[in-house]
Amino acid sequence: MWVDYKKTPNLISAQMWKDLLEGEGLPTKLIPEGDILDWAEDATFRVMVPKGREHVADEILRKL
């Protein structure tokens, strides 16, 4: 099960979050807001992490 961790304004920033979290070993998914068939590069995206691992993402951000 996956939970929302962060919302980003576009695909580029979502990919940057994904790269940061996955670089530290935390699996991440990107899901566009709204209908998946209507998404574009400038659509809002949700950065998702596995349920129960949100604290790991918080620790990764604390290290920055």
N, C-alpha and C positions, 0 to 999 in steps of 0.2 A: 504494500500500500504506500502511496506517495502523498505528501502533503505540500501545500504552498509554503515556500520560504520567502520569496521576494517577488515583487512585480517590477517589471522594467518597461520603459517607454518604447523600446524598439528591439529588433533582432540583434543588432550589433552589441548593445549593452548586455542583453541576455546571454549572448555567446561568451562575452568576457567573464560574466559571473560563472557560467558553466565551466570554462577553462580554469578559472581560479579554484573552484571547489574540486573538480576532478583531478587537478594537478596535485592536490593533497590527498587523493584517494577516496573521495566521497562521490558516489554515483549521483548523477544529476539528470533531470529531464527538463526540456523546454516545451511549453504548451502555449499556443497563441490564445489570447482572450477571444471570446465569441465563437463564431462558426469557423471551424478549421478550414473550410473551403474558401473563406473570404479573407484569409490572412495575407498580409503583405509585410515587407521589411520594416515598415514604420508602424506596425500594429503593436499593441501592448502584449507582452509575453509574461508568463508565470514561470519562475524558476522553482522547480520542485525537487525535494530531497526525500529519501526514505523515511517513513514514519518512525519516530523514536530516535532519529539521528540529527535532529535540529540542533542539539547542543554541540555536535561536532562542527556543524557549519558556523555556529557562533564562535567556537574556539578558533577556527581558521581565520575568521574576520578579526578577532582580537589580536592575532599575531601580526596583522598588517601595520 
